[in-house]
Amino acid sequence: MPVYEFECESGHVTEGLVKLGTKEVDCPKCNQKAKKIISLCAFELKGGGWYADGYSSSKK
């Protein structure tokens, strides 16, 4: 089960380990309905790695 972030109308943001199709949950702080939001991604490509090793679109 993936972890999603939810935000209620009061602005509380919480995380939840929920089933894939879950659209909303109850806010644990105020018991209002909290809707799923798009989270910031922590994935970042830096340095050489796969891109410099021959997977880029341009030839050197």
A tleap script that builds the chain and sets N, CA, C and O, in Angstrom:
source leaprc.protein.ff14SB
mol = sequence {
  NMET PRO VAL TYR GLU PHE GLU CYS GLU SER
  GLY HIE VAL THR GLU GLY LEU VAL LYS LEU
  GLY THR LYS GLU VAL ASP CYS PRO LYS CYS
  ASN GLN LYS ALA LYS LYS ILE ILE SER LEU
  CYS ALA PHE GLU LEU LYS GLY GLY GLY TRP
  TYR ALA ASP GLY TYR SER SER SER LYS CLYS
}
set mol.1.N position { 0.844 -1.181 0.000 }
set mol.1.CA position { 0.000 0.000 0.000 }
set mol.1.C position { 0.890 1.245 0.000 }
set mol.1.O position { 1.839 1.326 0.780 }
set mol.2.N position { 0.594 2.204 -0.857 }
set mol.2.CA position { 1.408 3.420 -0.919 }
set mol.2.C position { 1.027 4.425 0.170 }
set mol.2.O position { -0.068 4.379 0.730 }
set mol.3.N position { 1.962 5.334 0.452 }
set mol.3.CA position { 1.735 6.412 1.411 }
set mol.3.C position { 1.322 7.658 0.624 }
set mol.3.O position { 2.002 8.063 -0.319 }
set mol.4.N position { 0.201 8.255 1.023 }
set mol.4.CA position { -0.290 9.475 0.382 }
set mol.4.C position { -0.428 10.573 1.419 }
set mol.4.O position { -0.521 10.302 2.616 }
set mol.5.N position { -0.439 11.829 0.947 }
set mol.5.CA position { -0.707 12.967 1.816 }
set mol.5.C position { -2.138 13.432 1.573 }
set mol.5.O position { -2.639 13.406 0.449 }
set mol.6.N position { -2.779 13.856 2.657 }
set mol.6.CA position { -4.154 14.340 2.611 }
set mol.6.C position { -4.218 15.691 3.306 }
set mol.6.O position { -3.489 15.941 4.265 }
set mol.7.N position { -5.112 16.577 2.805 }
set mol.7.CA position { -5.299 17.901 3.410 }
set mol.7.C position { -6.786 18.150 3.611 }
set mol.7.O position { -7.595 17.933 2.708 }
set mol.8.N position { -7.135 18.612 4.818 }
set mol.8.CA position { -8.533 18.930 5.110 }
set mol.8.C position { -8.783 20.417 4.840 }
set mol.8.O position { -7.854 21.155 4.513 }
set mol.9.N position { -10.030 20.850 4.977 }
set mol.9.CA position { -10.386 22.247 4.719 }
set mol.9.C position { -9.750 23.205 5.725 }
set mol.9.O position { -9.595 24.392 5.435 }
set mol.10.N position { -9.383 22.703 6.900 }
set mol.10.CA position { -8.719 23.536 7.906 }
set mol.10.C position { -7.236 23.717 7.627 }
set mol.10.O position { -6.576 24.529 8.276 }
set mol.11.N position { -6.703 22.965 6.661 }
set mol.11.CA position { -5.307 23.099 6.284 }
set mol.11.C position { -4.370 22.095 6.927 }
set mol.11.O position { -3.156 22.173 6.736 }
set mol.12.N position { -4.909 21.155 7.683 }
set mol.12.CA position { -4.062 20.120 8.279 }
set mol.12.C position { -3.622 19.142 7.196 }
set mol.12.O position { -4.447 18.654 6.424 }
set mol.13.N position { -2.323 18.856 7.138 }
set mol.13.CA position { -1.791 17.887 6.186 }
set mol.13.C position { -1.331 16.669 6.961 }
set mol.13.O position { -0.556 16.785 7.910 }
set mol.14.N position { -1.813 15.495 6.555 }
set mol.14.CA position { -1.439 14.250 7.202 }
set mol.14.C position { -1.042 13.225 6.147 }
set mol.14.O position { -1.404 13.346 4.976 }
set mol.15.N position { -0.298 12.223 6.577 }
set mol.15.CA position { 0.089 11.131 5.701 }
set mol.15.C position { -0.690 9.887 6.079 }
set mol.15.O position { -1.072 9.705 7.235 }
set mol.16.N position { -0.920 9.040 5.105 }
set mol.16.CA position { -1.622 7.807 5.398 }
set mol.16.C position { -1.199 6.675 4.481 }
set mol.16.O position { -0.998 6.870 3.282 }
set mol.17.N position { -1.068 5.505 5.051 }
set mol.17.CA position { -0.795 4.291 4.294 }
set mol.17.C position { -2.152 3.701 3.945 }
set mol.17.O position { -2.781 3.036 4.768 }
set mol.18.N position { -2.606 3.952 2.700 }
set mol.18.CA position { -3.961 3.607 2.303 }
set mol.18.C position { -3.959 2.808 1.003 }
set mol.18.O position { -2.943 2.724 0.313 }
set mol.19.N position { -5.108 2.225 0.679 }
set mol.19.CA position { -5.255 1.500 -0.581 }
set mol.19.C position { -5.126 2.464 -1.756 }
set mol.19.O position { -5.334 3.669 -1.616 }
set mol.20.N position { -4.786 1.920 -2.895 }
set mol.20.CA position { -4.495 2.712 -4.084 }
set mol.20.C position { -5.634 3.633 -4.517 }
set mol.20.O position { -5.362 4.767 -4.912 }
set mol.21.N position { -6.875 3.207 -4.463 }
set mol.21.CA position { -7.987 3.999 -4.955 }
set mol.21.C position { -8.597 4.972 -3.949 }
set mol.21.O position { -9.625 5.580 -4.246 }
set mol.22.N position { -8.003 5.137 -2.779 }
set mol.22.CA position { -8.567 5.997 -1.741 }
set mol.22.C position { -8.493 7.466 -2.158 }
set mol.22.O position { -7.418 7.958 -2.498 }
set mol.23.N position { -9.628 8.168 -2.135 }
set mol.23.CA position { -9.685 9.579 -2.533 }
set mol.23.C position { -9.660 10.532 -1.334 }
set mol.23.O position { -9.124 11.637 -1.420 }
set mol.24.N position { -10.249 10.089 -0.213 }
set mol.24.CA position { -10.270 10.933 0.976 }
set mol.24.C position { -10.326 10.083 2.235 }
set mol.24.O position { -10.757 8.930 2.216 }
set mol.25.N position { -9.872 10.690 3.339 }
set mol.25.CA position { -9.885 10.044 4.654 }
set mol.25.C position { -10.391 11.060 5.667 }
set mol.25.O position { -10.564 12.233 5.337 }
set mol.26.N position { -10.629 10.622 6.890 }
set mol.26.CA position { -10.984 11.547 7.964 }
set mol.26.C position { -9.712 12.133 8.558 }
set mol.26.O position { -8.771 11.395 8.850 }
set mol.27.N position { -9.672 13.445 8.740 }
set mol.27.CA position { -8.524 14.120 9.328 }
set mol.27.C position { -8.401 13.698 10.794 }
set mol.27.O position { -9.379 13.788 11.535 }
set mol.28.N position { -7.228 13.240 11.229 }
set mol.28.CA position { -7.080 12.817 12.621 }
set mol.28.C position { -7.094 13.976 13.621 }
set mol.28.O position { -7.269 13.749 14.819 }
set mol.29.N position { -6.911 15.221 13.144 }
set mol.29.CA position { -6.875 16.375 14.049 }
set mol.29.C position { -8.245 17.007 14.262 }
set mol.29.O position { -8.563 17.433 15.372 }
set mol.30.N position { -9.074 17.073 13.194 }
set mol.30.CA position { -10.351 17.775 13.316 }
set mol.30.C position { -11.551 16.941 12.839 }
set mol.30.O position { -12.686 17.412 12.908 }
set mol.31.N position { -11.319 15.726 12.362 }
set mol.31.CA position { -12.357 14.798 11.905 }
set mol.31.C position { -13.134 15.272 10.681 }
set mol.31.O position { -14.206 14.735 10.402 }
set mol.32.N position { -12.633 16.254 9.948 }
set mol.32.CA position { -13.240 16.651 8.677 }
set mol.32.C position { -12.717 15.719 7.587 }
set mol.32.O position { -11.746 14.992 7.797 }
set mol.33.N position { -13.357 15.743 6.436 }
set mol.33.CA position { -12.873 14.962 5.303 }
set mol.33.C position { -11.600 15.611 4.760 }
set mol.33.O position { -11.557 16.822 4.540 }
set mol.34.N position { -10.570 14.799 4.549 }
set mol.34.CA position { -9.303 15.271 3.993 }
set mol.34.C position { -9.115 14.631 2.627 }
set mol.34.O position { -9.213 13.412 2.489 }
set mol.35.N position { -8.844 15.458 1.612 }
set mol.35.CA position { -8.687 14.974 0.246 }
set mol.35.C position { -7.218 14.724 -0.070 }
set mol.35.O position { -6.324 15.364 0.484 }
set mol.36.N position { -6.993 13.772 -0.979 }
set mol.36.CA position { -5.636 13.434 -1.391 }
set mol.36.C position { -5.027 14.605 -2.152 }
set mol.36.O position { -5.686 15.214 -2.995 }
set mol.37.N position { -3.781 14.915 -1.858 }
set mol.37.CA position { -3.078 15.997 -2.547 }
set mol.37.C position { -1.835 15.436 -3.220 }
set mol.37.O position { -1.385 14.333 -2.908 }
set mol.38.N position { -1.290 16.210 -4.145 }
set mol.38.CA position { -0.057 15.807 -4.822 }
set mol.38.C position { 1.108 16.242 -3.948 }
set mol.38.O position { 1.230 17.417 -3.599 }
set mol.39.N position { 1.953 15.300 -3.601 }
set mol.39.CA position { 3.099 15.564 -2.734 }
set mol.39.C position { 4.300 16.019 -3.541 }
set mol.39.O position { 4.396 15.760 -4.741 }
set mol.40.N position { 5.211 16.699 -2.866 }
set mol.40.CA position { 6.476 17.039 -3.492 }
set mol.40.C position { 7.313 15.775 -3.630 }
set mol.40.O position { 7.254 14.879 -2.787 }
set mol.41.N position { 8.061 15.719 -4.662 }
set mol.41.CA position { 8.890 14.541 -4.916 }
set mol.41.C position { 10.308 14.800 -4.420 }
set mol.41.O position { 10.858 15.880 -4.635 }
set mol.42.N position { 10.888 13.822 -3.767 }
set mol.42.CA position { 12.253 13.945 -3.269 }
set mol.42.C position { 13.260 13.291 -4.206 }
set mol.42.O position { 14.447 13.224 -3.885 }
set mol.43.N position { 12.807 12.811 -5.354 }
set mol.43.CA position { 13.678 12.150 -6.318 }
set mol.43.C position { 14.456 13.189 -7.101 }
set mol.43.O position { 13.872 14.137 -7.624 }
set mol.44.N position { 15.775 13.021 -7.188 }
set mol.44.CA position { 16.612 13.992 -7.880 }
set mol.44.C position { 17.790 13.271 -8.525 }
set mol.44.O position { 18.441 12.439 -7.892 }
set mol.45.N position { 18.055 13.592 -9.772 }
set mol.45.CA position { 19.217 13.031 -10.452 }
set mol.45.C position { 20.349 14.046 -10.391 }
set mol.45.O position { 20.176 15.197 -10.790 }
set mol.46.N position { 21.505 13.622 -9.894 }
set mol.46.CA position { 22.668 14.507 -9.797 }
set mol.46.C position { 23.887 13.801 -10.368 }
set mol.46.O position { 23.952 12.572 -10.395 }
set mol.47.N position { 24.844 14.587 -10.822 }
set mol.47.CA position { 26.126 14.034 -11.232 }
set mol.47.C position { 26.065 13.224 -12.504 }
set mol.47.O position { 25.188 13.420 -13.344 }
set mol.48.N position { 27.013 12.306 -12.635 }
set mol.48.CA position { 27.135 11.481 -13.834 }
set mol.48.C position { 26.038 10.456 -13.932 }
set mol.48.O position { 25.007 10.700 -14.559 }
set mol.49.N position { 26.246 9.323 -13.324 }
set mol.49.CA position { 25.225 8.285 -13.266 }
set mol.49.C position { 24.774 7.780 -14.615 }
set mol.49.O position { 25.541 7.792 -15.578 }
set mol.50.N position { 23.512 7.328 -14.691 }
set mol.50.CA position { 22.983 6.691 -15.891 }
set mol.50.C position { 22.967 7.627 -17.092 }
set mol.50.O position { 23.162 7.169 -18.218 }
set mol.51.N position { 22.743 8.916 -16.891 }
set mol.51.CA position { 22.645 9.849 -18.004 }
set mol.51.C position { 23.999 9.978 -18.716 }
set mol.51.O position { 24.057 9.981 -19.945 }
set mol.52.N position { 25.053 10.082 -17.963 }
set mol.52.CA position { 26.395 10.233 -18.545 }
set mol.52.C position { 26.931 8.909 -19.076 }
set mol.52.O position { 27.907 8.917 -19.826 }
set mol.53.N position { 26.350 7.802 -18.729 }
set mol.53.CA position { 26.852 6.491 -19.133 }
set mol.53.C position { 26.283 6.003 -20.462 }
set mol.53.O position { 26.418 4.820 -20.773 }
set mol.54.N position { 25.665 6.852 -21.243 }
set mol.54.CA position { 25.224 6.442 -22.570 }
set mol.54.C position { 23.737 6.408 -22.793 }
set mol.54.O position { 23.302 5.938 -23.844 }
set mol.55.N position { 22.934 6.879 -21.868 }
set mol.55.CA position { 21.495 6.855 -22.066 }
set mol.55.C position { 20.929 8.211 -22.497 }
set mol.55.O position { 19.712 8.366 -22.603 }
set mol.56.N position { 21.776 9.167 -22.740 }
set mol.56.CA position { 21.291 10.471 -23.171 }
set mol.56.C position { 20.915 10.411 -24.652 }
set mol.56.O position { 21.308 9.480 -25.355 }
set mol.57.N position { 20.164 11.389 -25.121 }
set mol.57.CA position { 19.698 11.383 -26.503 }
set mol.57.C position { 20.746 11.909 -27.477 }
set mol.57.O position { 20.655 11.637 -28.674 }
set mol.58.N position { 21.729 12.648 -27.000 }
set mol.58.CA position { 22.752 13.180 -27.897 }
set mol.58.C position { 24.008 12.315 -27.847 }
set mol.58.O position { 24.362 11.769 -26.802 }
set mol.59.N position { 24.668 12.202 -28.988 }
set mol.59.CA position { 25.907 11.415 -29.074 }
set mol.59.C position { 27.096 12.348 -28.861 }
set mol.59.O position { 27.092 13.495 -29.309 }
set mol.60.N position { 28.109 11.836 -28.171 }
set mol.60.CA position { 29.311 12.640 -27.943 }
set mol.60.C position { 30.372 12.294 -28.962 }
set mol.60.O position { 31.462 12.865 -28.937 }
savepdb mol mol.pdb
quit
